[in-house]
């Protein structure tokens, strides 16, 4: 999809822009949580 096509689509569907932003926000938060859970601590 070219930039103009995506820009036109989001201009016609403004609620989709909010949904895409929310999805990206949740994905970035989930990535950090998964990374934190897989961290191991070397003990004595």
Residue pairs with C-beta under 8 A, 6 or more apart in sequence:
1 9
9 16
10 16
10 17
10 20
